[in-house]
Amino acid sequence: MNTRFIINDFKVSFRQWSRSKGTVFWTIFFPIVLITIFGMIFSESDSTSYDLYIQDLDDSQHSEQIISILDNISIITVKHLKNDVNVKSYMTEHSITTALVIPSDFSQNIQQSFVNSDITSTMKFYIDPTQQTTVSIIQSVVGNVIQEYNLGLSEGAQVIGVDTEQIIGEDLEFIDFFIPGMIGFTIMTSCIYGSIERNTKFRKDGILRKMLTMPVTRTEWIFSKMIFMMFLSFISTTIILIFGIIVWGLTVHITLFVIILIIATSFMFSGIGMIVGRFVKDEETADMAGGAITFPMMFLAGTFFPLDQMPAFLKTVAQLLPLYYVNEGFRNAMIFLDFDKSLWFTGLVLIFACLFFITGSILSKWDED
């Protein structure tokens, strides 16, 4: 083994790396960003509280005992629903993840079960399947409480049961809610990385400067690149949807909001890419700069992790990120078919698109060094 060559090659590589201030910065900064994000999400997981809404139609000693046990669990915050509330509608309107309904004959059935073992008392547990992680945690807690309560009643006999029902519909699965987030994430990464790498490479190769001598305006050049990025966005979206339908039996609805969101999302993230690319001088640092922008949004904007699982501070941060509104827009337009929310999120994405794209277009110059 040529040890001298290895040492000299390492010195040369280190010298090249250390001369690029951008590369050094992103090499150090990017892992700090990741460890900070995941540290804040998971280090406070023990102190995270999950809301469990309970409608007690029985108002008996047994129902009060179960509610008291759940309320004393550190990660569960019990919130009471009035008896005249339609639970499923209330959950949909207020974006509630889980709700437990104790029926009016709850205590009566428990008493009768001591005489007739075939009689059971069943509670209704409503869940939002889009928040799979949160639902699984609360479902596990509720199941353990019911199991312990059954042990105290009749040494483990199934006196109390829980019937789980989705508030969206039994024909929808988690993949139906995951795919819209993946569409938003895919468009984000392709547009941001594409804009950063293109602008950085063109600047380094002197192409931007040469564009000054051509009979084309800067607006025309930017718009032509945007048309191509928008084309790629539609291609990637189509591939994801076709693959999801064929492999997982995906259930989606292509509405006008979906088309507008794809166009607006392409312009928005291309604009962000142009803004970042304006300050990235070295082609080698383009990927790191893109990652520093896309990775925090990917993990904080509800693509993979539900907001209920995050600390309160990160929930606030998530709602400031453009990808959050893209994800929610796609889900409401493709899955829930909620016109009001689709209109709201699409409008916000359009505002973000205009803001970032106009800013990126202004900052993109041809006569720069």
C-alpha positions in Angstrom: 0.0 0.0 0.0 1.3 3.4 -1.0 1.0 5.3 2.3 2.7 8.4 1.0 0.2 8.7 -1.9 -2.8 8.3 0.5 -1.5 11.0 2.9 -0.7 13.4 0.1 -4.1 12.8 -1.6 -5.8 13.4 1.7 -3.9 16.7 2.2 -4.9 17.8 -1.3 -8.6 16.9 -0.8 -8.6 18.6 2.6 -7.0 21.7 1.1 -9.7 21.9 -1.7 -12.5 21.4 0.8 -11.2 24.0 3.3 -10.8 26.6 0.5 -14.5 26.5 -0.2 -16.1 28.4 2.6 -19.6 27.4 1.4 -18.7 23.7 1.5 -17.2 23.9 4.9 -20.3 25.9 6.2 -22.9 23.4 4.8 -20.9 20.4 5.9 -21.0 21.6 9.5 -24.4 23.4 9.4 -26.4 20.6 7.7 -25.9 17.9 10.4 -26.6 20.4 13.1 -29.9 21.2 11.5 -30.9 17.6 11.3 -29.9 16.7 14.8 -31.7 19.8 16.1 -34.9 18.9 14.3 -35.0 15.2 15.3 -33.7 16.0 18.8 -36.6 18.5 19.4 -39.1 16.0 18.0 -38.0 12.9 19.9 -36.3 14.2 23.0 -39.6 15.8 24.1 -41.7 12.8 23.1 -42.1 11.8 26.8 -43.6 15.2 27.6 -45.8 15.4 24.6 -49.5 15.5 25.4 -52.1 13.9 23.1 -55.7 15.2 23.2 -58.4 12.6 23.7 -62.0 13.9 23.4 -64.6 12.0 25.4 -68.4 12.2 25.2 -69.9 10.6 28.3 -73.5 9.8 27.6 -73.8 7.6 30.6 -72.5 9.9 33.4 -72.2 7.0 35.8 -69.6 5.9 38.4 -68.0 3.5 35.9 -67.7 6.1 33.2 -66.3 8.6 35.6 -63.7 6.1 36.8 -62.5 5.3 33.3 -62.3 9.0 32.4 -60.4 9.7 35.7 -57.9 6.9 34.9 -57.3 8.3 31.4 -57.0 11.9 32.7 -54.3 10.8 35.1 -52.1 9.4 32.4 -49.3 12.0 31.7 -49.4 11.9 27.9 -53.2 12.1 27.7 -55.2 15.3 28.0 -58.9 14.5 28.3 -61.3 17.0 26.8 -65.0 16.7 27.3 -67.6 16.9 24.5 -71.2 17.9 25.2 -73.8 15.2 24.9 -75.7 17.0 22.0 -72.6 17.1 19.8 -72.3 15.0 16.7 -68.9 13.5 17.3 -67.9 12.6 13.7 -68.9 16.0 12.4 -67.2 17.8 15.3 -64.0 15.9 14.7 -64.0 16.8 11.0 -64.7 20.4 11.5 -62.1 20.9 14.3 -59.4 18.5 13.0 -59.6 16.2 16.0 -57.6 13.0 15.9 -59.4 10.8 18.4 -62.6 10.7 20.4 -64.1 8.2 22.8 -67.9 7.9 23.2 -69.3 6.2 26.3 -72.9 5.0 25.5 -75.9 5.8 27.7 -76.3 2.1 28.7 -72.6 1.7 29.6 -73.1 1.1 33.3 -76.3 -0.8 32.9 -74.7 -3.3 30.6 -71.8 -3.8 33.0 -74.2 -4.6 35.8 -76.1 -7.1 33.6 -72.9 -8.8 32.5 -72.4 -10.1 36.1 -75.6 -12.1 35.6 -75.3 -12.9 31.9 -71.7 -13.2 30.6 -72.9 -12.8 27.0 -73.7 -9.1 27.6 -70.9 -6.6 27.1 -70.6 -2.9 27.2 -69.0 -1.3 24.1 -67.6 2.1 23.7 -67.1 3.8 20.4 -63.6 5.0 19.5 -63.4 7.4 16.5 -60.1 8.0 14.8 -58.6 10.1 12.1 -56.6 7.7 9.9 -54.4 10.5 8.6 -52.7 10.7 12.0 -51.6 7.1 12.2 -48.8 7.6 14.7 -50.9 9.7 17.1 -53.8 7.3 16.8 -51.7 4.2 17.5 -50.3 5.8 20.7 -53.8 6.9 22.1 -55.3 3.6 20.9 -52.7 1.7 22.9 -53.3 3.7 26.0 -57.1 3.3 25.8 -56.7 -0.4 25.2 -54.5 -0.9 28.2 -56.9 1.1 30.4 -59.8 -1.0 29.3 -57.9 -4.2 29.8 -56.9 -3.2 33.4 -60.5 -2.2 34.1 -61.8 -5.5 32.8 -59.4 -7.3 35.2 -60.8 -5.3 38.1 -64.4 -6.1 37.1 -64.3 -9.8 36.4 -60.7 -11.1 36.5 -60.1 -10.5 32.8 -63.5 -11.3 31.2 -64.3 -9.1 28.2 -67.0 -7.0 29.9 -66.0 -3.7 28.3 -65.1 -3.5 24.6 -64.1 -0.8 22.2 -65.4 -0.5 18.6 -63.1 1.6 16.4 -64.4 3.6 13.5 -62.7 6.0 11.1 -64.2 9.4 10.7 -63.3 9.6 7.0 -64.6 6.3 5.7 -63.7 2.6 5.7 -62.6 2.6 2.1 -59.6 4.9 2.7 -56.3 3.8 4.1 -53.2 5.5 5.4 -51.5 5.4 2.0 -54.3 7.6 0.6 -53.2 10.3 3.0 -49.5 9.7 2.6 -49.3 10.0 -1.2 -50.4 13.7 -1.4 -47.6 14.6 1.0 -45.2 12.7 -1.2 -46.4 14.6 -4.2 -45.7 17.9 -2.5 -42.3 16.8 -1.3 -41.3 15.5 -4.7 -42.2 18.8 -6.4 -40.4 20.7 -3.7 -37.1 18.8 -4.1 -37.1 18.7 -7.9 -37.8 22.4 -8.2 -35.5 23.7 -5.5 -32.6 21.4 -6.4 -33.2 22.1 -10.1 -33.2 25.9 -9.7 -30.1 26.0 -7.4 -28.0 23.7 -9.5 -29.0 25.3 -12.8 -28.3 28.9 -11.7 -25.1 27.9 -9.9 -23.8 25.9 -12.9 -24.8 28.6 -15.4 -23.1 31.3 -13.4 -19.9 29.2 -13.0 -19.8 28.4 -16.7 -20.4 32.0 -17.7 -23.7 31.2 -19.5 -25.6 33.8 -17.5 -23.2 36.5 -18.6 -23.4 35.4 -22.3 -27.2 35.6 -22.1 -26.8 39.4 -22.1 -25.7 39.3 -25.7 -28.7 37.2 -26.9 -32.0 38.6 -28.1 -34.0 37.3 -25.1 -35.1 39.0 -22.0 -34.5 37.7 -18.5 -38.2 37.3 -17.9 -38.5 35.1 -21.0 -35.6 33.0 -20.0 -36.9 32.5 -16.4 -40.4 31.7 -17.7 -39.1 29.1 -20.1 -37.2 27.4 -17.3 -40.4 27.5 -15.2 -42.4 25.9 -17.9 -40.0 23.0 -18.0 -40.0 22.6 -14.2 -43.8 22.7 -14.2 -43.7 19.9 -16.9 -41.5 17.8 -14.6 -43.9 18.4 -11.7 -46.8 17.1 -13.7 -44.8 14.1 -14.8 -43.7 13.2 -11.3 -47.2 13.6 -9.9 -48.7 11.4 -12.7 -46.1 8.7 -12.0 -46.8 8.8 -8.3 -50.5 8.6 -8.8 -50.4 5.8 -11.4 -48.0 3.7 -9.2 -50.2 4.3 -6.1 -53.4 3.3 -7.9 -51.9 0.2 -9.5 -49.9 -1.0 -6.5 -52.0 0.1 -3.5 -55.4 0.8 -5.0 -55.1 4.5 -4.2 -58.3 6.5 -4.0 -57.9 10.1 -5.2 -59.9 12.8 -6.9 -58.3 15.0 -9.5 -60.0 18.4 -9.1 -59.2 21.9 -10.4 -57.5 22.7 -7.0 -55.0 19.8 -7.7 -54.0 21.3 -11.1 -53.7 24.8 -9.6 -51.7 23.5 -6.7 -49.2 21.7 -8.9 -48.6 24.9 -11.0 -48.4 27.1 -7.9 -46.1 24.7 -6.0 -43.8 24.5 -9.0 -43.5 28.3 -9.2 -43.2 28.7 -5.4 -40.3 26.2 -4.9 -38.5 27.3 -8.1 -38.6 30.8 -6.7 -37.1 29.6 -3.4 -34.5 27.7 -5.4 -33.6 30.9 -7.3 -33.3 32.9 -4.0 -31.0 30.3 -2.5 -29.0 29.9 -5.7 -28.3 33.6 -5.8 -26.2 33.2 -2.7 -24.6 29.8 -3.5 -21.4 30.6 -5.4 -19.9 27.1 -5.7 -21.5 24.3 -7.6 -20.2 21.8 -5.0 -22.3 23.4 -2.3 -25.5 23.5 -4.3 -26.7 20.1 -3.1 -25.9 20.9 0.6 -27.8 24.2 0.3 -30.8 22.5 -1.2 -30.7 19.8 1.5 -30.6 22.5 4.2 -33.8 23.9 2.8 -35.7 20.8 1.9 -34.9 18.4 4.8 -36.3 20.6 7.6 -39.5 21.2 5.6 -39.8 17.5 4.8 -39.8 16.5 8.4 -41.6 19.5 10.0 -44.4 20.1 7.5 -46.4 17.0 8.1 -45.2 14.8 5.2 -44.1 11.9 7.5 -44.7 13.1 11.1 -48.1 14.3 12.3 -48.0 17.7 13.9 -49.7 16.3 17.1 -46.4 14.3 17.7 -44.3 17.5 17.8 -43.7 19.9 20.7 -45.8 23.1 20.6 -42.9 25.2 19.4 -42.4 23.0 16.3 -46.1 23.0 15.6 -45.9 26.7 15.3 -42.8 26.5 13.1 -44.5 23.9 10.8 -47.4 26.3 10.1 -44.9 28.8 8.9 -43.4 26.5 6.2 -44.8 26.6 2.7 -44.7 22.8 2.3 -47.2 22.5 5.1 -49.9 24.3 3.1 -49.0 22.4 0.0 -49.5 19.1 1.8 -52.7 20.1 3.4 -53.9 21.6 0.1 -53.3 18.3 -1.8 -54.9 16.2 1.0 -58.1 18.3 1.1 -58.4 18.5 -2.7 -57.5 14.9 -3.5 -58.8 12.9 -0.5 -61.3 14.9 1.7 -62.9 16.9 -1.1 -63.3 19.7 1.4 -64.0 22.7 -0.8 -63.5 25.4 1.9 -60.2 24.1 3.1 -59.0 23.3 -0.5 -59.8 26.9 -1.4 -58.0 28.3 1.7 -54.8 26.3 1.3 -54.7 26.8 -2.4 -55.0 30.5 -2.0 -52.2 30.6 0.6 -49.9 28.5 -1.8 -50.7 31.0 -4.6 -49.7 33.9 -2.3 -46.4 32.1 -1.4 -45.8 31.3 -5.1 -46.2 35.0 -6.1 -44.0 36.2 -3.3 -41.1 33.7 -3.7 -41.2 33.6 -7.5 -41.2 37.4 -7.9 -38.4 37.7 -5.3 -36.3 35.0 -7.0 -36.8 36.5 -10.4 -35.6 39.9 -9.1 -32.5 38.4 -7.4 -31.6 36.3 -10.5 -29.1 38.5 -12.5 -27.1 37.8 -15.6 -24.4 40.4 -15.0 -23.0 39.0 -11.8 -19.5 37.6 -11.1 
